[in-house]
Amino acid sequence: MAGISGIYHAGVTVSDMDRALGFYRDGLGLEIEFDVIIDGPYLPVVLDLDFSEIRAVYLRIVEGAFIELLEYRGIERMPAAARPCDYGQGHVCLFVDGIDEIVERLAGLGYRARSDAPVDITRGPNAGARSIYLIDPDGYHVELFQQPTPD
C-alpha cells in the first residue's frame, strides 16, 4: 500500500543565504551536508517559476533529515513573513537538549524569539516539556522543543 515512509527535509526560502547560515549553522549548530547551485531544467517546470538558479544548502538535523535552505536567483522575490496564527505560515520544530544554552547563543548573535525565554508546557500531552519560537533573519519561525525529563 502506498503511504508516507519518512521525512527527508523541511524547506525554507531565504533572502540571503550567508545571513541565513548565521542563524541555522552558527546559531542552531546545524552542520552543512552540501551547498550547491541547482539549475537543472526540471526545476522551473516542477515549481512553475521562471528563475535562473537556486543556491541550496542542506543542513543535517539527524541522519537522513535536513533543513533545506533555498535562495532563488534571477526572479523577483517578496517577503512572506506572518504571525504563527496566519494561514499559509509555517514553522519547523526541532527536538533539542540544552534549550537555554541554544537560546542564549542565538540571542548573543542578535536573533530574537517570540517570547523572552523558553516556556514550560504545563498541560496536555507535552506537559513537562519546554518550547520557544525563534525567528530567523527572514521572519520564518523555528520552534525548539525540549522533551520532558523522565521522572
SULGI-V75161 format. One record per residue. N is the residue number from 1. SS is DSSP state (h for helix, s for strand, l for the rest). PHI is phi as a letter, one per 30 degrees, with the letter a starting at -180 (none if undefined). OMEGA is omega in degrees with one decimal (NA if undefined). Layout:
N;SS;PHI;OMEGA  N;SS;PHI;OMEGA
This chain:
1;l;none;178.0  2;l;d;179.0  3;l;a;179.2  4;l;d;-178.3  5;l;c;180.0  6;l;l;175.9  7;l;b;179.7  8;l;c;179.9  9;s;a;168.1  10;s;c;-176.1  11;s;c;177.5  12;s;b;176.3  13;s;d;-176.2  14;l;b;178.5  15;l;d;-177.0  16;l;b;-173.2  17;h;d;-177.2  18;h;d;176.9  19;h;d;178.7  20;h;d;179.0  21;h;d;174.5  22;h;d;178.6  23;h;d;-171.3  24;h;d;-179.1  25;h;d;-173.8  26;h;d;-177.9  27;h;d;-179.5  28;l;d;178.7  29;l;i;178.4  30;l;d;-177.1  31;s;c;178.9  32;s;d;173.7  33;s;d;172.2  34;s;a;-178.3  35;s;b;-172.8  36;s;b;169.5  37;s;c;179.3  38;s;c;179.9  39;l;b;-179.4  40;l;d;-177.7  41;h;d;-179.9  42;h;d;-174.1  43;h;d;178.2  44;h;e;179.1  45;h;d;-176.8  46;h;d;-179.0  47;h;c;-177.1  48;l;h;178.9  49;l;b;178.4  50;l;c;-179.5  51;l;b;-177.6  52;l;d;-179.2  53;s;a;176.1  54;s;b;167.8  55;s;d;-178.3  56;s;c;176.1  57;s;b;176.0  58;s;c;178.8  59;s;c;-174.9  60;s;d;171.2  61;s;d;172.5  62;s;b;-179.6  63;l;e;175.8  64;l;i;179.4  65;s;b;-169.9  66;s;b;161.6  67;s;c;179.9  68;s;c;175.5  69;s;c;-177.2  70;s;b;174.2  71;s;c;179.7  72;s;d;-179.8  73;s;b;176.9  74;l;i;178.4  75;l;a;175.7  76;l;d;-179.9  77;l;b;-179.6  78;l;b;178.8  79;l;d;179.3  80;l;b;-177.6  81;l;d;179.9  82;l;a;174.2  83;l;d;179.6  84;l;e;-178.0  85;l;d;-177.4  86;l;d;-178.8  87;l;d;-175.3  88;l;j;177.9  89;l;d;177.8  90;l;b;172.1  91;s;a;173.1  92;s;c;-179.5  93;s;c;-178.5  94;s;c;170.6  95;s;d;179.0  96;l;b;166.1  97;l;c;178.6  98;l;i;-175.7  99;h;e;-178.2  100;h;d;179.5  101;h;d;179.9  102;h;d;179.9  103;h;d;178.5  104;h;d;178.6  105;h;d;-180.0  106;h;d;177.6  107;h;d;177.4  108;h;d;177.4  109;l;d;176.5  110;l;j;179.9  111;l;d;-177.2  112;s;b;178.9  113;s;b;178.5  114;l;d;176.9  115;l;c;-178.4  116;l;d;-176.5  117;l;a;174.1  118;l;e;-175.9  119;s;c;175.3  120;s;d;176.6  121;l;d;-171.5  122;l;c;-178.2  123;l;b;174.0  124;l;i;-174.1  125;l;d;-179.6  126;l;c;180.0  127;l;e;-178.5  128;l;j;177.7  129;l;d;175.6  130;s;b;-174.9  131;s;b;172.2  132;s;a;175.0  133;s;c;175.6  134;s;d;-179.5  135;s;b;-178.9  136;l;d;-175.9  137;l;e;-179.8  138;l;c;178.0  139;l;j;178.9  140;l;d;-177.0  141;s;c;175.7  142;s;b;179.0  143;s;c;170.8  144;s;c;-175.3  145;s;b;176.8  146;s;c;-177.1  147;l;d;178.5  148;l;e;174.9  149;l;d;179.2  150;l;d;179.6  151;l;d;NA
